[in-house]
Amino acid sequence: MSQMISINPASGERLETRTALGDGEVDAAIAGAQERFPAWSALPLPERTRALRRLASALRERSETLARLATAEMGKRIAESRAEVEKCAVLCDYYAAHGPDFLVDTMVASDAGRSLIAWQPLGAVLLVMPWNFPYWQAMRQAVPATLAGNTILLKHASNVQGCAAALQEVFDAAEFPGGVFRNLAIGSGAVQRVIEDPRVRGVSLTGSEGAGRAVSAAAGQHLKKTVLELGGSDAFIVLADADLEHVIGQAAKARFQNNGETCIAAKRFIVEEAIAEDFVSGLKAKLEAMRVGNPMDEETDLGPLAREDLLDDLHDQVNRSIEAGALCVTGGQRLERPGTFYAPTLLDHVRPGMAAFDEETFGPVAAVSRAADADDAVALANASRYGLGGSVWTTDRARGEAIARRLECGCAFVNGIVKSDPRLPFGGVKDSGYGRELSALGIREFVNAKTIWVD
C-alpha cells in the first residue's frame, strides 16, 4: 500500500505518514455512500439544513486546532488559516439560510396543466481536492452538494491528509449519518478506478490543468458529470487614473496572500505605461518590507511554499523569464534557511512568450507587463490560455465595469481583489475549467434538473 507523508514546509519536519486505503476499503466506502444516499436524499430538507448549522458550530468550536493543522501541513500564515475555517462556517450559514430556496421546484408555464423543474440529487459525488485551501476547497463543494441530498467521497491531496481526516471528524461531530461524507485516503493513482465505479455519479476537481484533463477524460468515458476549477493566471489591470498608493497595497495583498499559492491570485500586473515606473517602485518597496518566516508567528507576512518541488518549479519559471528578457527588480532566489522559503519576487517588462506570462506561477512572484493604453491592457489580459479571474483598477467605475465585461474570465472585479464568495458563482473559462461553485448555480451542478409535465 502507498504511503502519504505530511511534511511541515517551514521546517522540513515530517509530521505524519498515513497508509492509503486498500481496494477493499475503497469499495466499502463507495458502497457506504451509495447505501446512505436514498435515506439522506429522502430526509426532509429542514433536517439537512439543521445538519449544516451543526456543521458550522463544529467548525467554530475547533477553529484553532484546525487552523494550526493547516498551517503545519501546508504553510499558510496562521491568521489566514483561521480565516479559512471561519469562511467554511459562514458557507454553512449561507446555505442553511438560502439553500432551501435554491432547491424549490421552479414552475414553468407551458401547454401543460402544471409543469415544473424539480432539482433532484444524483447520488455519490467524488471530490478531488488540492492542498492550498485544505478546508475551503472541499467544503465549498461538499456543503451545497450534501444539502441537495448527495453523498460525498473526498479524495484530498496527499500532503494534507491530516486536514482531510479533520474534516471527517467535523462532519462526524455534526452528526451527519455515516456514509454522507467519507474521507478517501487514496493516492492520485487510485482516482480513475473510483471515477469508473458506476456507483459514483459525478466528479468535482479543483487542481491543475493536467489533473483536470485526466479527470474529465476518465469521467467522459463513463458519462459522468464533472465540474473543474483549474489553474489561473489572473490579470490585474491598473489604468493611469487609478489611486496608485491604494492600488499598490492591494496588489501586494492580491499576489502574496496564501504565500502566493492560490489560483485566483493576481499574477500578471498589466499597467499603463504612464504610471508603470511608479507602480513598480512602490510594489518593490512593499515586497522588500515583507517579513518572511514561521507561518505560526502572528507577525509573519509570508510563509514557505508547500513543497520542495513547487519551489523548484517556481524558481525555474523565474529563471526562464529572466533569460527571455524580464528584469528581476527584487528577489528571484530561494532563501537560505530551513524550509521551502522563496524571496518575494518582482519581475518587470514581462511579455507574452515568457514563462511568467504564459504559465501559472504558483508562489510569491509578481510579473509586471506594460500596456500602451486600456485597449492594449485588455488585449494582454486576454492573451492567456487561462480564464479564471481578473481585476480592473480605475477611479472611473463605469469605465472599469465596461473593461471588466471585456475580460475573458469567469470572475471580473472592479477595484477589488478577486475572491470567492458564497453569494456569487465561482469558476472559470478556457483552460481554467468549467462549471460553477457557490450561489444558486453551485448547488444545482450536481442535481438532475428534471422536467415534470402534468396534463
KEKELO-908474 format. One record per residue (C-alpha): residue number from 1; residue in three letters; x, y, z. Coordinates in nm, 2 decimals. Layout:
N
> NUM | ALA | X | Y | Z
...
END
This chain:
455
> 1 | MET | 0.00 | 0.00 | 0.00
> 2 | SER | 0.12 | 0.35 | -0.08
> 3 | GLN | 0.23 | 0.60 | 0.19
> 4 | MET | 0.11 | 0.96 | 0.22
> 5 | ILE | 0.35 | 1.19 | 0.40
> 6 | SER | 0.28 | 1.52 | 0.56
> 7 | ILE | 0.59 | 1.75 | 0.60
> 8 | ASN | 0.60 | 2.09 | 0.77
> 9 | PRO | 0.72 | 2.32 | 0.49
> 10 | ALA | 0.85 | 2.57 | 0.74
> 11 | SER | 1.10 | 2.33 | 0.89
> 12 | GLY | 1.12 | 2.02 | 0.68
> 13 | GLU | 1.00 | 1.81 | 0.97
> 14 | ARG | 0.79 | 1.50 | 0.89
> 15 | LEU | 0.46 | 1.54 | 1.06
> 16 | GLU | 0.28 | 1.21 | 0.98
> 17 | THR | 0.28 | 0.92 | 0.75
> 18 | ARG | -0.05 | 0.76 | 0.66
> 19 | THR | -0.12 | 0.44 | 0.47
> 20 | ALA | -0.35 | 0.47 | 0.17
> 21 | LEU | -0.67 | 0.27 | 0.18
> 22 | GLY | -0.67 | -0.07 | 0.00
> 23 | ASP | -0.90 | -0.16 | -0.28
> 24 | GLY | -1.14 | -0.34 | -0.04
> 25 | GLU | -1.16 | -0.04 | 0.19
> 26 | VAL | -1.23 | 0.19 | -0.11
> 27 | ASP | -1.50 | -0.04 | -0.23
> 28 | ALA | -1.66 | -0.04 | 0.12
> 29 | ALA | -1.65 | 0.34 | 0.13
> 30 | ILE | -1.82 | 0.37 | -0.21
> 31 | ALA | -2.08 | 0.12 | -0.11
> 32 | GLY | -2.15 | 0.31 | 0.21
> 33 | ALA | -2.20 | 0.63 | 0.01
> 34 | GLN | -2.44 | 0.46 | -0.23
> 35 | GLU | -2.63 | 0.28 | 0.05
> 36 | ARG | -2.68 | 0.61 | 0.25
> 37 | PHE | -2.80 | 0.81 | -0.05
> 38 | PRO | -3.17 | 0.70 | -0.05
> 39 | ALA | -3.23 | 0.78 | 0.31
> 40 | TRP | -3.02 | 1.10 | 0.31
> 41 | SER | -3.19 | 1.24 | 0.00
> 42 | ALA | -3.53 | 1.15 | 0.14
> 43 | LEU | -3.46 | 1.33 | 0.46
> 44 | PRO | -3.68 | 1.64 | 0.49
> 45 | LEU | -3.48 | 1.95 | 0.38
> 46 | PRO | -3.52 | 2.12 | 0.72
> 47 | GLU | -3.33 | 1.83 | 0.88
> 48 | ARG | -3.05 | 1.86 | 0.63
> 49 | THR | -3.04 | 2.23 | 0.69
> 50 | ARG | -3.01 | 2.17 | 1.07
> 51 | ALA | -2.72 | 1.94 | 1.00
> 52 | LEU | -2.54 | 2.24 | 0.82
> 53 | ARG | -2.60 | 2.46 | 1.12
> 54 | ARG | -2.44 | 2.19 | 1.34
> 55 | LEU | -2.15 | 2.17 | 1.10
> 56 | ALA | -2.09 | 2.55 | 1.13
> 57 | SER | -2.08 | 2.51 | 1.51
> 58 | ALA | -1.84 | 2.22 | 1.49
> 59 | LEU | -1.61 | 2.42 | 1.27
> 60 | ARG | -1.61 | 2.72 | 1.50
> 61 | GLU | -1.56 | 2.50 | 1.81
> 62 | ARG | -1.24 | 2.35 | 1.66
> 63 | SER | -1.12 | 2.66 | 1.48
> 64 | GLU | -0.78 | 2.70 | 1.64
> 65 | THR | -0.70 | 2.33 | 1.62
> 66 | LEU | -0.80 | 2.32 | 1.25
> 67 | ALA | -0.61 | 2.64 | 1.17
> 68 | ARG | -0.29 | 2.52 | 1.33
> 69 | LEU | -0.31 | 2.19 | 1.15
> 70 | ALA | -0.35 | 2.36 | 0.81
> 71 | THR | -0.05 | 2.59 | 0.88
> 72 | ALA | 0.16 | 2.30 | 0.99
> 73 | GLU | 0.08 | 2.09 | 0.68
> 74 | MET | 0.09 | 2.34 | 0.40
> 75 | GLY | 0.25 | 2.66 | 0.54
> 76 | LYS | -0.01 | 2.93 | 0.52
> 77 | ARG | 0.00 | 3.21 | 0.78
> 78 | ILE | -0.19 | 3.12 | 1.09
> 79 | ALA | -0.42 | 3.42 | 1.05
> 80 | GLU | -0.51 | 3.30 | 0.71
> 81 | SER | -0.58 | 2.95 | 0.83
> 82 | ARG | -0.82 | 3.09 | 1.10
> 83 | ALA | -0.99 | 3.30 | 0.83
> 84 | GLU | -1.03 | 2.99 | 0.61
> 85 | VAL | -1.20 | 2.79 | 0.89
> 86 | GLU | -1.44 | 3.08 | 0.96
> 87 | LYS | -1.52 | 3.11 | 0.59
> 88 | CYS | -1.62 | 2.75 | 0.59
> 89 | ALA | -1.86 | 2.82 | 0.88
> 90 | VAL | -2.00 | 3.12 | 0.70
> 91 | LEU | -2.06 | 2.90 | 0.40
> 92 | CYS | -2.26 | 2.66 | 0.61
> 93 | ASP | -2.46 | 2.95 | 0.75
> 94 | TYR | -2.53 | 3.08 | 0.40
> 95 | TYR | -2.66 | 2.76 | 0.26
> 96 | ALA | -2.86 | 2.68 | 0.57
> 97 | ALA | -3.03 | 3.02 | 0.52
> 98 | HIS | -3.07 | 3.03 | 0.14
> 99 | GLY | -3.01 | 2.68 | 0.01
> 100 | PRO | -3.36 | 2.55 | 0.05
> 101 | ASP | -3.49 | 2.84 | -0.17
> 102 | PHE | -3.25 | 2.73 | -0.45
> 103 | LEU | -3.40 | 2.38 | -0.44
> 104 | VAL | -3.76 | 2.47 | -0.45
> 105 | ASP | -3.94 | 2.35 | -0.77
> 106 | THR | -3.93 | 2.61 | -1.04
> 107 | MET | -4.27 | 2.65 | -1.20
> 108 | VAL | -4.27 | 2.70 | -1.58
> 109 | ALA | -4.57 | 2.80 | -1.79
> 110 | SER | -4.63 | 2.56 | -2.08
> 111 | ASP | -4.91 | 2.37 | -2.26
> 112 | ALA | -4.94 | 2.15 | -1.95
> 113 | GLY | -5.19 | 2.20 | -1.67
> 114 | ARG | -4.88 | 2.21 | -1.45
> 115 | SER | -4.52 | 2.19 | -1.54
> 116 | LEU | -4.20 | 2.25 | -1.34
> 117 | ILE | -3.84 | 2.18 | -1.29
> 118 | ALA | -3.75 | 1.96 | -0.99
> 119 | TRP | -3.40 | 1.97 | -0.86
> 120 | GLN | -3.31 | 1.62 | -0.76
> 121 | PRO | -2.97 | 1.49 | -0.63
> 122 | LEU | -2.76 | 1.25 | -0.83
> 123 | GLY | -2.60 | 1.02 | -0.57
> 124 | ALA | -2.24 | 0.98 | -0.46
> 125 | VAL | -2.01 | 1.26 | -0.58
> 126 | LEU | -1.63 | 1.23 | -0.58
> 127 | LEU | -1.44 | 1.54 | -0.48
> 128 | VAL | -1.07 | 1.56 | -0.59
> 129 | MET | -0.93 | 1.85 | -0.39
> 130 | PRO | -0.59 | 2.03 | -0.36
> 131 | TRP | -0.38 | 2.13 | -0.07
> 132 | ASN | -0.37 | 2.51 | -0.09
> 133 | PHE | -0.70 | 2.57 | 0.08
> 134 | PRO | -0.74 | 2.23 | 0.25
> 135 | TYR | -1.08 | 2.31 | 0.41
> 136 | TRP | -1.24 | 2.57 | 0.19
> 137 | GLN | -1.19 | 2.40 | -0.14
> 138 | ALA | -1.36 | 2.08 | -0.01
> 139 | MET | -1.63 | 2.25 | 0.18
> 140 | ARG | -1.75 | 2.48 | -0.09
> 141 | GLN | -1.85 | 2.18 | -0.29
> 142 | ALA | -1.94 | 1.94 | -0.01
> 143 | VAL | -2.18 | 2.18 | 0.17
> 144 | PRO | -2.42 | 2.26 | -0.12
> 145 | ALA | -2.39 | 1.90 | -0.26
> 146 | THR | -2.49 | 1.74 | 0.07
> 147 | LEU | -2.77 | 1.99 | 0.13
> 148 | ALA | -2.91 | 1.90 | -0.21
> 149 | GLY | -2.92 | 1.53 | -0.10
> 150 | ASN | -2.60 | 1.39 | -0.25
> 151 | THR | -2.34 | 1.19 | -0.06
> 152 | ILE | -1.97 | 1.28 | -0.07
> 153 | LEU | -1.64 | 1.09 | -0.12
> 154 | LEU | -1.34 | 1.32 | -0.06
> 155 | LYS | -1.00 | 1.24 | -0.22
> 156 | HIS | -0.77 | 1.50 | -0.08
> 157 | ALA | -0.41 | 1.59 | -0.16
> 158 | SER | -0.15 | 1.36 | -0.01
> 159 | ASN | 0.03 | 1.63 | 0.18
> 160 | VAL | -0.27 | 1.75 | 0.38
> 161 | GLN | -0.41 | 1.42 | 0.49
> 162 | GLY | -0.43 | 1.55 | 0.85
> 163 | CYS | -0.67 | 1.82 | 0.73
> 164 | ALA | -0.87 | 1.56 | 0.54
> 165 | ALA | -0.91 | 1.34 | 0.84
> 166 | ALA | -1.00 | 1.65 | 1.05
> 167 | LEU | -1.28 | 1.73 | 0.80
> 168 | GLN | -1.42 | 1.38 | 0.85
> 169 | GLU | -1.41 | 1.44 | 1.23
> 170 | VAL | -1.60 | 1.77 | 1.19
> 171 | PHE | -1.88 | 1.60 | 0.98
> 172 | ASP | -1.90 | 1.32 | 1.24
> 173 | ALA | -1.92 | 1.57 | 1.53
> 174 | ALA | -2.20 | 1.75 | 1.34
> 175 | GLU | -2.39 | 1.42 | 1.35
> 176 | PHE | -2.40 | 1.36 | 0.97
> 177 | PRO | -2.51 | 1.00 | 0.92
> 178 | GLY | -2.23 | 0.76 | 0.83
> 179 | GLY | -2.18 | 0.75 | 0.45
> 180 | VAL | -2.29 | 1.10 | 0.38
> 181 | PHE | -1.93 | 1.23 | 0.39
> 182 | ARG | -1.64 | 1.00 | 0.37
> 183 | ASN | -1.27 | 1.08 | 0.35
> 184 | LEU | -1.10 | 0.85 | 0.10
> 185 | ALA | -0.73 | 0.84 | 0.19
> 186 | ILE | -0.60 | 0.73 | -0.15
> 187 | GLY | -0.33 | 0.85 | -0.39
> 188 | SER | -0.38 | 1.00 | -0.73
> 189 | GLY | -0.33 | 0.67 | -0.90
> 190 | ALA | -0.65 | 0.53 | -0.75
> 191 | VAL | -0.87 | 0.81 | -0.86
> 192 | GLN | -0.96 | 0.67 | -1.21
> 193 | ARG | -1.09 | 0.35 | -1.06
> 194 | VAL | -1.32 | 0.54 | -0.83
> 195 | ILE | -1.45 | 0.75 | -1.12
> 196 | GLU | -1.51 | 0.44 | -1.32
> 197 | ASP | -1.73 | 0.29 | -1.05
> 198 | PRO | -2.10 | 0.30 | -1.16
> 199 | ARG | -2.20 | 0.39 | -0.80
> 200 | VAL | -2.02 | 0.73 | -0.83
> 201 | ARG | -2.24 | 0.97 | -1.02
> 202 | GLY | -2.03 | 1.29 | -1.05
> 203 | VAL | -1.68 | 1.43 | -1.00
> 204 | SER | -1.56 | 1.78 | -0.89
> 205 | LEU | -1.20 | 1.86 | -0.92
> 206 | THR | -1.00 | 2.17 | -0.81
> 207 | GLY | -0.64 | 2.14 | -0.92
> 208 | SER | -0.40 | 2.17 | -1.21
> 209 | GLU | -0.48 | 2.19 | -1.57
> 210 | GLY | -0.32 | 1.84 | -1.62
> 211 | ALA | -0.53 | 1.69 | -1.34
> 212 | GLY | -0.84 | 1.84 | -1.49
> 213 | ARG | -0.77 | 1.69 | -1.83
> 214 | ALA | -0.71 | 1.35 | -1.68
> 215 | VAL | -1.02 | 1.35 | -1.46
> 216 | SER | -1.25 | 1.49 | -1.73
> 217 | ALA | -1.12 | 1.23 | -1.98
> 218 | ALA | -1.19 | 0.94 | -1.73
> 219 | ALA | -1.53 | 1.08 | -1.64
> 220 | GLY | -1.62 | 1.14 | -2.00
> 221 | GLN | -1.56 | 0.78 | -2.09
> 222 | HIS | -1.83 | 0.69 | -1.83
> 223 | LEU | -2.06 | 0.99 | -1.90
> 224 | LYS | -2.02 | 1.13 | -1.55
> 225 | LYS | -2.10 | 1.50 | -1.47
> 226 | THR | -1.79 | 1.70 | -1.39
> 227 | VAL | -1.71 | 2.04 | -1.25
> 228 | LEU | -1.35 | 2.16 | -1.30
> 229 | GLU | -1.19 | 2.46 | -1.12
> 230 | LEU | -0.83 | 2.46 | -1.26
> 231 | GLY | -0.53 | 2.69 | -1.27
> 232 | GLY | -0.53 | 3.06 | -1.33
> 233 | SER | -0.31 | 3.35 | -1.44
> 234 | ASP | -0.53 | 3.64 | -1.33
> 235 | ALA | -0.47 | 3.98 | -1.48
> 236 | PHE | -0.46 | 4.28 | -1.25
> 237 | ILE | -0.51 | 4.58 | -1.48
> 238 | VAL | -0.40 | 4.92 | -1.35
> 239 | LEU | -0.52 | 5.22 | -1.55
> 240 | ALA | -0.34 | 5.55 | -1.55
> 241 | ASP | -0.62 | 5.72 | -1.34
> 242 | ALA | -0.60 | 5.47 | -1.06
> 243 | ASP | -0.53 | 5.57 | -0.70
> 244 | LEU | -0.18 | 5.44 | -0.71
> 245 | GLU | -0.10 | 5.43 | -0.34
> 246 | HIS | -0.41 | 5.23 | -0.26
> 247 | VAL | -0.37 | 5.00 | -0.57
> 248 | ILE | -0.01 | 4.91 | -0.48
> 249 | GLY | -0.12 | 4.79 | -0.13
> 250 | GLN | -0.40 | 4.59 | -0.28
> 251 | ALA | -0.16 | 4.45 | -0.55
> 252 | ALA | 0.07 | 4.31 | -0.28
> 253 | LYS | -0.22 | 4.15 | -0.10
> 254 | ALA | -0.37 | 4.01 | -0.42
> 255 | ARG | -0.04 | 3.84 | -0.51
> 256 | PHE | 0.11 | 3.73 | -0.18
> 257 | GLN | -0.19 | 3.61 | 0.02
> 258 | ASN | -0.17 | 3.24 | 0.10
> 259 | ASN | 0.20 | 3.27 | 0.02
> 260 | GLY | 0.10 | 3.33 | -0.34
> 261 | GLU | -0.03 | 2.98 | -0.37
> 262 | THR | -0.38 | 3.04 | -0.49
> 263 | CYS | -0.53 | 3.00 | -0.84
> 264 | ILE | -0.71 | 3.34 | -0.81
> 265 | ALA | -0.41 | 3.54 | -0.70
> 266 | ALA | -0.32 | 3.83 | -0.92
> 267 | LYS | -0.03 | 3.70 | -1.12
> 268 | ARG | 0.00 | 3.93 | -1.42
> 269 | PHE | 0.01 | 4.30 | -1.34
> 270 | ILE | -0.08 | 4.49 | -1.65
> 271 | VAL | 0.00 | 4.86 | -1.60
> 272 | GLU | -0.05 | 5.15 | -1.83
> 273 | GLU | 0.30 | 5.28 | -1.93
> 274 | ALA | 0.24 | 5.63 | -1.79
> 275 | ILE | 0.24 | 5.51 | -1.43
> 276 | ALA | 0.44 | 5.18 | -1.47
> 277 | GLU | 0.76 | 5.32 | -1.31
> 278 | ASP | 0.58 | 5.45 | -1.01
> 279 | PHE | 0.38 | 5.12 | -0.97
> 280 | VAL | 0.70 | 4.91 | -0.99
> 281 | SER | 0.89 | 5.12 | -0.74
> 282 | GLY | 0.60 | 5.12 | -0.50
> 283 | LEU | 0.54 | 4.75 | -0.52
> 284 | LYS | 0.92 | 4.68 | -0.48
> 285 | ALA | 0.91 | 4.87 | -0.16
> 286 | LYS | 0.62 | 4.67 | -0.03
> 287 | LEU | 0.79 | 4.34 | -0.12
> 288 | GLU | 1.12 | 4.43 | 0.04
> 289 | ALA | 0.94 | 4.53 | 0.36
> 290 | MET | 0.76 | 4.19 | 0.39
> 291 | ARG | 0.86 | 3.97 | 0.69
> 292 | VAL | 0.92 | 3.62 | 0.57
> 293 | GLY | 0.93 | 3.35 | 0.83
> 294 | ASN | 0.75 | 3.10 | 1.05
> 295 | PRO | 0.38 | 3.10 | 0.95
> 296 | MET | 0.28 | 3.02 | 1.31
> 297 | ASP | 0.42 | 3.36 | 1.41
> 298 | GLU | 0.15 | 3.63 | 1.41
> 299 | GLU | 0.39 | 3.89 | 1.27
> 300 | THR | 0.49 | 3.69 | 0.96
> 301 | ASP | 0.38 | 3.83 | 0.62
> 302 | LEU | 0.49 | 3.54 | 0.40
> 303 | GLY | 0.54 | 3.18 | 0.48
> 304 | PRO | 0.70 | 2.89 | 0.29
> 305 | LEU | 0.59 | 2.72 | -0.03
> 306 | ALA | 0.40 | 2.40 | 0.05
> 307 | ARG | 0.66 | 2.15 | -0.11
> 308 | GLU | 1.01 | 2.14 | -0.23
> 309 | ASP | 0.91 | 2.06 | -0.59
> 310 | LEU | 0.68 | 2.36 | -0.60
> 311 | LEU | 0.98 | 2.58 | -0.50
> 312 | ASP | 1.20 | 2.43 | -0.77
> 313 | ASP | 0.93 | 2.48 | -1.04
> 314 | LEU | 0.87 | 2.84 | -0.94
> 315 | HIS | 1.25 | 2.92 | -0.95
> 316 | ASP | 1.28 | 2.76 | -1.29
> 317 | GLN | 0.99 | 2.98 | -1.42
> 318 | VAL | 1.17 | 3.29 | -1.28
> 319 | ASN | 1.50 | 3.20 | -1.44
> 320 | ARG | 1.35 | 3.12 | -1.77
> 321 | SER | 1.16 | 3.45 | -1.77
> 322 | ILE | 1.48 | 3.64 | -1.69
> 323 | GLU | 1.67 | 3.46 | -1.97
> 324 | ALA | 1.39 | 3.57 | -2.21
> 325 | GLY | 1.43 | 3.93 | -2.12
> 326 | ALA | 1.24 | 4.00 | -1.80
> 327 | LEU | 1.40 | 4.23 | -1.54
> 328 | CYS | 1.43 | 4.09 | -1.18
> 329 | VAL | 1.36 | 4.40 | -0.97
> 330 | THR | 1.39 | 4.22 | -0.64
> 331 | GLY | 1.40 | 3.87 | -0.51
> 332 | GLY | 1.44 | 3.58 | -0.75
> 333 | GLN | 1.61 | 3.33 | -0.52
> 334 | ARG | 1.55 | 3.07 | -0.25
> 335 | LEU | 1.61 | 3.20 | 0.10
> 336 | GLU | 1.90 | 3.03 | 0.28
> 337 | ARG | 1.72 | 2.88 | 0.58
> 338 | PRO | 1.54 | 2.56 | 0.67
> 339 | GLY | 1.21 | 2.51 | 0.50
> 340 | THR | 1.09 | 2.59 | 0.15
> 341 | PHE | 1.11 | 2.97 | 0.15
> 342 | TYR | 1.13 | 3.18 | -0.16
> 343 | ALA | 1.20 | 3.55 | -0.16
> 344 | PRO | 0.92 | 3.78 | -0.26
> 345 | THR | 0.99 | 3.84 | -0.62
> 346 | LEU | 0.91 | 4.12 | -0.87
> 347 | LEU | 0.97 | 4.08 | -1.24
> 348 | ASP | 0.93 | 4.38 | -1.48
> 349 | HIS | 0.90 | 4.40 | -1.86
> 350 | VAL | 0.73 | 4.06 | -1.88
> 351 | ARG | 0.58 | 3.98 | -2.22
> 352 | PRO | 0.38 | 3.71 | -2.39
> 353 | GLY | 0.62 | 3.42 | -2.46
> 354 | MET | 0.78 | 3.43 | -2.12
> 355 | ALA | 0.71 | 3.17 | -1.85
> 356 | ALA | 0.59 | 3.43 | -1.60
> 357 | PHE | 0.33 | 3.54 | -1.85
> 358 | ASP | 0.22 | 3.22 | -2.03
> 359 | GLU | 0.23 | 2.98 | -1.73
> 360 | GLU | 0.07 | 2.98 | -1.39
> 361 | THR | 0.33 | 3.09 | -1.13
> 362 | PHE | 0.22 | 2.93 | -0.80
> 363 | GLY | 0.41 | 3.12 | -0.54
> 364 | PRO | 0.54 | 3.47 | -0.43
> 365 | VAL | 0.63 | 3.61 | -0.78
> 366 | ALA | 0.46 | 3.92 | -0.93
> 367 | ALA | 0.50 | 3.98 | -1.30
> 368 | VAL | 0.46 | 4.33 | -1.45
> 369 | SER | 0.37 | 4.39 | -1.81
> 370 | ARG | 0.34 | 4.74 | -1.95
> 371 | ALA | 0.05 | 4.84 | -2.17
> 372 | ALA | 0.03 | 5.14 | -2.41
> 373 | ASP | -0.34 | 5.21 | -2.32
> 374 | ALA | -0.65 | 5.05 | -2.19
> 375 | ASP | -0.72 | 4.86 | -2.51
> 376 | ASP | -0.37 | 4.72 | -2.51
> 377 | ALA | -0.42 | 4.62 | -2.14
> 378 | VAL | -0.73 | 4.42 | -2.23
> 379 | ALA | -0.55 | 4.25 | -2.52
> 380 | LEU | -0.27 | 4.15 | -2.29
> 381 | ALA | -0.50 | 4.03 | -2.02
> 382 | ASN | -0.69 | 3.81 | -2.27
> 383 | ALA | -0.36 | 3.67 | -2.43
> 384 | SER | -0.37 | 3.38 | -2.19
> 385 | ARG | -0.50 | 3.03 | -2.21
> 386 | TYR | -0.63 | 3.08 | -1.86
> 387 | GLY | -0.96 | 3.25 | -1.77
> 388 | LEU | -1.04 | 3.22 | -1.40
> 389 | GLY | -1.04 | 3.58 | -1.27
> 390 | GLY | -0.93 | 3.93 | -1.33
> 391 | SER | -0.95 | 4.28 | -1.19
> 392 | VAL | -0.95 | 4.64 | -1.32
> 393 | TRP | -0.83 | 4.94 | -1.11
> 394 | THR | -0.95 | 5.29 | -1.20
> 395 | THR | -1.13 | 5.59 | -1.05
> 396 | ASP | -1.39 | 5.56 | -1.32
> 397 | ARG | -1.62 | 5.28 | -1.21
> 398 | ALA | -1.83 | 5.28 | -1.52
> 399 | ARG | -1.52 | 5.25 | -1.74
> 400 | GLY | -1.39 | 4.98 | -1.51
> 401 | GLU | -1.71 | 4.78 | -1.55
> 402 | ALA | -1.70 | 4.82 | -1.93
> 403 | ILE | -1.35 | 4.68 | -1.93
> 404 | ALA | -1.44 | 4.40 | -1.69
> 405 | ARG | -1.71 | 4.29 | -1.93
> 406 | ARG | -1.44 | 4.25 | -2.20
> 407 | LEU | -1.21 | 4.02 | -1.99
> 408 | GLU | -1.22 | 3.65 | -2.09
> 409 | CYS | -1.27 | 3.51 | -1.74
> 410 | GLY | -1.53 | 3.37 | -1.50
> 411 | CYS | -1.49 | 3.64 | -1.23
> 412 | ALA | -1.41 | 4.00 | -1.31
> 413 | PHE | -1.37 | 4.26 | -1.03
> 414 | VAL | -1.35 | 4.64 | -1.04
> 415 | ASN | -1.14 | 4.80 | -0.77
> 416 | GLY | -1.14 | 4.48 | -0.57
> 417 | ILE | -0.93 | 4.17 | -0.53
> 418 | VAL | -1.07 | 3.85 | -0.69
> 419 | LYS | -1.22 | 3.63 | -0.43
> 420 | SER | -1.47 | 3.35 | -0.39
> 421 | ASP | -1.80 | 3.44 | -0.21
> 422 | PRO | -2.08 | 3.20 | -0.12
> 423 | ARG | -2.33 | 3.45 | -0.26
> 424 | LEU | -2.17 | 3.46 | -0.61
> 425 | PRO | -2.10 | 3.19 | -0.87
> 426 | PHE | -1.73 | 3.10 | -0.89
> 427 | GLY | -1.55 | 2.93 | -1.18
> 428 | GLY | -1.35 | 2.98 | -1.50
> 429 | VAL | -1.34 | 2.96 | -1.87
> 430 | LYS | -1.08 | 2.84 | -2.12
> 431 | ASP | -0.81 | 2.62 | -1.96
> 432 | SER | -0.93 | 2.73 | -1.61
> 433 | GLY | -1.21 | 2.48 | -1.63
> 434 | TYR | -1.59 | 2.48 | -1.65
> 435 | GLY | -1.89 | 2.46 | -1.42
> 436 | ARG | -1.97 | 2.68 | -1.12
> 437 | GLU | -1.94 | 2.65 | -0.75
> 438 | LEU | -2.12 | 2.85 | -0.48
> 439 | SER | -2.45 | 3.05 | -0.51
> 440 | ALA | -2.76 | 2.90 | -0.66
> 441 | LEU | -2.57 | 2.78 | -0.96
> 442 | GLY | -2.33 | 2.58 | -0.75
> 443 | ILE | -2.59 | 2.39 | -0.56
> 444 | ARG | -2.75 | 2.30 | -0.89
> 445 | GLU | -2.44 | 2.15 | -1.06
> 446 | PHE | -2.48 | 1.80 | -0.91
> 447 | VAL | -2.86 | 1.77 | -0.94
> 448 | ASN | -3.09 | 1.64 | -1.21
> 449 | ALA | -3.29 | 1.93 | -1.34
> 450 | LYS | -3.59 | 1.71 | -1.40
> 451 | THR | -3.88 | 1.84 | -1.61
> 452 | ILE | -4.22 | 1.73 | -1.48
> 453 | TRP | -4.53 | 1.78 | -1.70
> 454 | VAL | -4.88 | 1.72 | -1.58
> 455 | ASP | -5.18 | 1.73 | -1.82
END
